């Protein structure tokens, strides 16, 4: 009898845990490794460079092939630009031709460009996502092309009627417009930097992409016809600048963080952020902002000088010297200070 009782007890426990075991198997069924997701997708993910009518660099973003000769990115990445260069992972560069579908409220745009035989990335369903699931993003944060990052779905949000996926993967300037994958390698969203909340990133749901593919514009329009975000005028950046000039650095940073993403991601804004972080001081964030500005305007000497300042006071005089040598004439005194700190007294200007 005791043996029979133990047998029934074991059977009862097995019946209890079997559904949980099957659920665990089902949840992991079809999951791909991060390596496989990356290798399958990187060829169809692009870096986007935008330029004004004078061919001066404006901004950088990411995008991906969504159909033959169709690339998708965030609306704010292209807004205000006159021309766009698309760089593939293999180094090939093509020029964007025209906008074939766009939604400023949804912050997505599809434009025409030669994609060759590169496949479009498969779309999934963001409604199947659950908080706690793993997601992967590929983009060009701070100009670091084809970078893979991972995180968890941390929540779902509404912003002015826009459904957003909140993720723990950080979305930096340059990441905007890149694909967000679930663990099966299907796109569930398009990453955007228009909202920032500490270490969290956000993505527009893939459903909005599918809707846009179904409703293209009646007539293709020029890139320059995309209007910029009017929610945060340039005057807002002037407010942050004025607070900085008054040496109210914490208030300047608070004002800066309230700006819209297109304003934040501009060259002038990143230079100002670098100045603010240098004064707070948070030199690692200052260097990050300076690098973003340098990526936007590689020939401008100001961010190199500001970066040199941050590097010097971080204790890296060698890198500070290299950066200061690329700075404009207004940073010559800083270069002399760097030489002095390195013991290169003969190079210090009299």
C-alpha positions in Angstrom: 0.0 0.0 0.0 2.7 2.6 0.8 4.3 1.9 -2.6 0.9 2.4 -4.3 0.4 5.7 -2.4 3.9 7.0 -3.4 3.1 6.0 -7.1 -0.1 8.1 -7.0 1.8 11.0 -5.3 4.4 11.0 -8.1 1.7 10.8 -10.8 -0.1 13.8 -9.2 3.1 15.9 -9.1 3.9 15.0 -12.7 0.4 16.1 -13.8 1.0 19.4 -12.0 4.3 20.2 -13.5 3.6 18.9 -17.1 1.7 22.0 -18.2 4.4 24.3 -16.9 7.0 22.2 -18.6 5.1 22.2 -21.9 4.6 26.0 -21.6 8.4 26.5 -21.0 9.1 24.5 -24.2 6.5 26.4 -26.2 7.9 29.7 -25.1 11.4 28.9 -26.2 10.3 27.1 -29.4 11.7 28.7 -32.5 14.1 31.0 -30.6 17.2 31.9 -32.6 20.6 32.7 -31.2 21.7 36.4 -31.2 24.5 35.4 -33.5 22.1 33.9 -36.1 19.7 36.9 -35.9 22.6 39.2 -36.5 24.2 37.3 -39.3 20.8 37.0 -41.1 19.9 40.6 -40.8 23.0 42.8 -40.8 23.2 42.9 -44.6 19.8 44.6 -44.8 20.4 47.2 -42.0 21.7 50.5 -43.2 23.3 53.7 -41.8 21.7 56.9 -43.0 23.5 60.2 -43.4 21.5 63.3 -44.2 22.7 66.6 -45.7 21.3 70.1 -46.3 21.1 72.0 -49.6 24.7 73.0 -49.2 25.9 69.4 -48.7 26.7 70.1 -45.0 26.0 67.1 -42.8 22.8 67.3 -40.7 22.3 64.1 -38.9 22.7 60.3 -38.8 20.3 57.5 -38.3 19.7 53.9 -39.0 17.2 52.0 -41.3 16.5 48.7 -42.9 15.2 47.1 -46.1 11.5 46.6 -45.8 10.7 45.7 -49.5 12.6 45.7 -52.8 14.1 49.1 -53.3 12.3 50.3 -50.1 14.1 51.4 -46.9 12.3 52.5 -43.7 13.6 54.8 -41.0 12.2 57.3 -38.5 10.6 60.4 -39.9 12.6 62.7 -37.8 15.9 61.2 -39.2 15.1 62.6 -42.7 13.0 65.7 -41.7 14.6 68.9 -43.0 17.2 67.2 -45.2 17.8 67.8 -48.9 19.8 64.7 -49.7 20.4 61.3 -48.1 23.2 58.7 -48.4 22.5 55.1 -47.5 25.5 53.0 -46.4 25.1 49.2 -46.3 27.1 46.9 -44.0 29.4 45.8 -46.9 30.4 49.5 -47.5 28.2 50.1 -50.5 26.7 53.5 -50.7 23.5 54.5 -52.6 21.5 57.7 -52.7 17.9 58.0 -51.6 15.6 58.9 -54.5 12.2 59.9 -53.1 9.7 59.4 -50.3 7.0 56.8 -51.1 5.2 56.7 -47.7 5.4 58.8 -44.6 3.7 59.5 -41.3 5.0 62.3 -39.1 2.7 61.4 -36.1 3.9 57.8 -36.2 7.6 59.0 -36.8 8.2 56.6 -39.7 9.0 57.1 -43.4 9.7 54.8 -46.3 11.9 56.0 -49.1 13.2 54.6 -52.4 16.8 53.5 -52.8 18.5 50.7 -54.7 18.7 47.7 -52.4 20.1 45.2 -54.9 19.5 41.6 -54.0 19.4 42.3 -50.3 16.3 40.7 -48.7 13.7 42.6 -46.9 13.6 41.8 -43.2 10.7 39.6 -42.0 8.0 41.4 -40.0 6.4 39.9 -36.8 3.7 41.0 -34.4 4.4 43.4 -31.5 1.0 42.3 -30.0 2.6 39.0 -29.1 5.3 40.6 -27.0 5.2 40.3 -23.3 7.0 42.3 -20.6 10.2 40.5 -19.7 10.9 39.0 -23.2 14.3 39.4 -24.9 14.6 41.8 -27.9 17.5 42.7 -30.1 18.3 46.0 -31.9 20.7 46.6 -34.8 21.7 50.1 -35.6 24.5 52.7 -35.7 24.6 54.3 -32.2 27.1 57.2 -32.1 28.1 56.2 -35.7 29.1 52.6 -34.7 27.6 50.9 -37.7 25.9 47.5 -37.6 26.0 47.3 -33.8 23.9 44.6 -32.0 22.4 45.2 -28.6 19.9 43.3 -26.5 17.5 44.1 -23.8 14.1 43.2 -22.3 10.7 44.5 -23.0 10.1 46.6 -19.9 6.7 48.1 -20.6 4.3 49.4 -23.2 3.5 53.1 -23.5 1.2 55.6 -25.2 2.7 59.0 -26.3 0.1 61.3 -27.9 -1.8 58.3 -29.2 1.4 56.5 -30.4 1.9 53.0 -29.2 5.5 52.5 -28.1 7.5 49.5 -26.9 9.7 50.4 -23.9 12.9 48.4 -23.8 16.0 48.2 -21.6 18.3 48.5 -24.6 19.6 52.0 -24.7 18.9 53.9 -27.9 21.6 56.5 -28.7 21.8 59.2 -31.4 22.3 57.3 -34.6 20.2 54.3 -33.5 16.9 55.9 -34.6 15.2 54.0 -37.4 16.9 50.6 -36.8 15.0 47.3 -36.5 13.9 45.8 -33.2 13.8 41.9 -33.3 12.1 39.4 -31.1 13.8 36.2 -30.2 12.6 34.5 -33.3 14.4 37.1 -35.5 11.2 38.8 -36.6 10.9 42.6 -36.5 8.5 43.8 -33.9 9.4 47.5 -34.0 11.5 50.3 -35.2 13.8 52.0 -32.6 13.4 55.7 -32.0 15.3 58.2 -29.8 12.6 60.8 -29.7 11.9 59.7 -26.1 14.4 59.0 -23.5 13.9 57.9 -19.9 17.2 57.1 -18.1 18.5 53.8 -19.5 15.3 52.9 -21.4 14.8 53.0 -25.1 11.7 53.0 -27.2 10.4 51.5 -30.4 7.4 52.1 -32.7 5.4 49.0 -33.1 5.7 47.0 -36.4 2.0 47.3 -37.0 2.5 50.9 -37.9 5.1 49.8 -40.5 2.6 47.3 -42.0 -0.1 50.0 -42.3 2.3 52.4 -44.0 3.3 49.7 -46.5 -0.4 49.3 -47.4 -1.0 53.0 -47.9 1.8 54.6 -49.9 1.6 58.2 -51.0 -0.4 58.8 -54.3 2.7 60.5 -55.7 6.3 60.1 -54.5 7.6 63.3 -52.9 11.0 64.9 -52.5 13.0 64.4 -49.2 13.0 68.2 -48.7 9.2 68.1 -48.5 9.3 66.3 -45.2 8.6 69.0 -42.6 10.5 69.1 -39.3 9.0 68.5 -35.9 7.3 71.8 -34.8 6.7 70.6 -31.2 10.0 71.9 -30.0 11.2 75.1 -31.8 14.8 76.2 -31.9 14.0 78.7 -29.2 13.9 75.9 -26.7 17.6 75.2 -27.3 18.2 79.0 -26.7 16.6 78.5 -23.3 19.1 75.8 -22.4 21.9 77.9 -23.8 20.9 80.9 -21.7 20.8 78.9 -18.5 24.3 77.6 -19.4 25.6 81.1 -20.0 24.3 82.0 -16.5 26.3 79.0 -15.1 23.1 77.3 -14.1 24.4 74.0 -15.4 21.9 71.6 -13.7 19.0 73.8 -14.9 20.5 73.9 -18.4 20.6 70.1 -18.4 17.0 69.8 -17.3 16.0 72.2 -20.0 18.0 70.3 -22.6 16.4 67.0 -21.7 12.9 68.4 -22.4 13.8 69.1 -26.0 12.4 67.0 -28.8 14.7 64.3 -30.3 15.3 66.1 -33.6 16.5 69.2 -31.7 18.5 67.1 -29.2 20.3 65.2 -32.0 21.4 68.3 -33.9 25.0 69.4 -34.0 24.5 72.6 -32.0 22.5 70.7 -29.3 25.2 68.0 -28.9 27.9 70.7 -28.6 25.9 72.4 -25.9 25.3 69.1 -24.1 29.1 68.5 -24.2 29.7 71.9 -22.6 27.1 71.3 -20.0 28.4 67.9 -19.0 32.0 69.3 -18.9 30.8 71.8 -16.3 28.7 69.5 -14.2 31.1 67.6 -14.5 30.4 64.2 -16.1 33.3 63.8 -18.5 32.1 60.4 -19.9 28.8 61.9 -21.0 30.6 65.0 -22.3 32.8 62.8 -24.5 29.8 60.9 -25.7 28.0 64.2 -26.7 31.2 65.5 -28.4 31.5 62.3 -30.4 27.9 62.7 -31.5 28.7 66.2 -32.7 31.9 65.1 -34.4 30.0 62.4 -36.2 27.6 65.1 -37.5 30.2 67.6 -38.6 33.6 65.8 -38.8 35.5 68.9 -40.0 34.2 71.3 -37.3 37.0 71.9 -34.7 34.8 72.9 -31.7 33.7 69.5 -30.5 37.3 68.2 -30.8 38.4 70.9 -28.4 35.6 70.2 -26.0 36.3 66.5 -26.1 40.0 67.3 -25.5 39.0 69.1 -22.3 36.9 66.2 -21.1 39.7 63.7 -21.9 42.3 65.8 -20.1 40.3 66.0 -16.9 39.5 62.3 -17.1 43.3 61.7 -17.0 43.8 60.6 -20.6 46.3 63.3 -21.7 47.4 61.4 -24.7 43.9 61.1 -26.3 43.3 64.7 -25.2 46.3 65.9 -27.2 45.2 64.0 -30.3 41.7 65.6 -30.1 43.1 69.0 -29.3 45.3 68.9 -32.4 42.0 68.7 -34.5 40.4 71.6 -32.6 40.2 75.2 -33.9 42.4 78.0 -32.9 40.3 79.0 -29.8 41.6 75.8 -28.1 45.3 76.6 -28.5 45.7 77.5 -24.8 44.1 74.1 -23.9 46.7 72.4 -26.1 49.4 74.2 -24.2 48.0 73.0 -20.9 48.0 69.4 -22.2 51.6 69.7 -23.3 52.5 71.1 -19.9 50.7 68.1 -18.1 52.7 65.7 -20.3 56.0 67.4 -19.5 56.5 68.6 -23.1 57.6 72.0 -21.9 59.3 73.0 -25.2 55.9 72.8 -27.0 54.1 75.0 -24.5 53.6 78.4 -26.1 55.4 81.3 -24.4 
